[in-house]
Amino acid sequence: MNNYKSDIIINNILNFNIKISSVFIFTFVSLINVSCSQEKEQPKPQNIETNYYAFISQLKVPEKLEFCGERVPLEIPEVKERAEREFYLLLQTPGQIILYIKRSGKYFPIFEKYLKEQNLPDDIKYLSVAESALYMARSPKDAVGLWQFIPSTAKKFGLLIDDYVDERKHPEKSTEVALKYLNQGFKAHQSWTLAAAGYNMGQEGVANSLDFQTKNNFYDLFLNDETSRYILRIILIKELMSNASKYGFKISSNDIYKPDSYKLIDEKDAIPNLAEWAKSHNASYKDIKLLNPWILQKSLPLPHKGKSWCIAVPDK
């Protein structure tokens, strides 16, 4: 009798468990089916701007391009092909273009000030973007700074380079020298495009090419690949930065880097410890190094006779 009751109880328990298991399995399978159904039914993006490759393929080089008021002859197939090469290669690196635009807020005001003072074309500022990406870069050829001067050219135009100082990294001084060099090129060739080409390959190199090929226009010359690309790259950088929203870049003015706020201190003595000097002017060593990238060491020697160190400190 007891065994019989036990068997009944065990059977009931087993039947209950089987029913519970069946309900659980049915519910689990149903959830999987619903989940899969939802995944299949998700709408695919239809907006062309969400498909970067499709968006890029619809962009075209503008029918009109110019540099410093000098027209680019896009009706020449070879010139148009070169322009398109730079256009699409630049668009391959949208992050870099965003950085160009952001950094321009920090450095373009400096360039524009000197360009305006010297009555020079505003487009020249884009040459620095092509040279350095508006970054204190150093090239494999030891070209340094926003305008990428090699040591010999920098020293020829009066920039100081030694173990303590490299004025190629001085934003204002290097800009003055760059504009002086370009202005000399313009006076020699009567063309800002040729002057910019000379910035890349040397003004003498441009003059020799013009003479040998008996031409007077950049776009009629057969030049090395670097210089041939260089001019079109500057022009397409200008196009993309000047018309950023047209090419899909949405950058708020609040996201543009701001110019540094500083005041200048004339120091006529040597500075044996730049950190202590900074502290005495309510600044940090980091402040001084960031505001004065031309200072290479942790100290500065006595300035040349009759000179002083003009050092930027935070304007607090």
Number of C-alpha atoms within 10 A of each C-alpha: 6 7 8 8 10 11 12 12 12 11 12 12 12 12 12 12 12 12 12 12 12 12 11 12 12 11 12 12 11 12 12 11 12 12 12 11 11 11 10 10 9 8 8 7 9 8 8 12 12 10 11 10 11 11 14 16 9 8 14 11 17 12 10 10 18 16 22 14 12 11 11 20 16 18 10 11 10 12 18 16 13 16 22 18 16 21 22 16 11 17 16 13 10 14 11 13 20 18 15 22 23 20 20 23 16 16 22 18 14 16 21 17 13 16 19 11 8 13 9 16 14 16 17 23 22 24 24 21 24 21 22 19 20 23 19 17 16 16 13 6 10 12 20 24 27 26 28 26 25 16 17 11 13 21 14 10 14 12 20 16 17 8 9 14 20 19 24 29 27 19 20 16 14 23 22 15 20 23 19 14 18 22 19 15 25 18 11 15 19 14 19 23 27 24 24 26 24 22 23 19 16 13 22 12 15 25 16 11 17 19 11 10 11 11 12 16 13 21 18 14 16 12 16 9 8 11 18 18 17 19 24 24 24 22 24 25 22 22 20 21 18 11 12 16 11 12 16 15 16 10 13 8 10 8 11 17 15 15 14 14 11 13 12 12 13 11 14 16 14 14 18 13 13 20 18 15 16 19 12 10 11 13 17 17 15 12 15 20 20 13 18 19 17 21 21 17 12 13 17 18 13 15 14 10 7 6 12 15 18 13 17 19 23 17 11 8
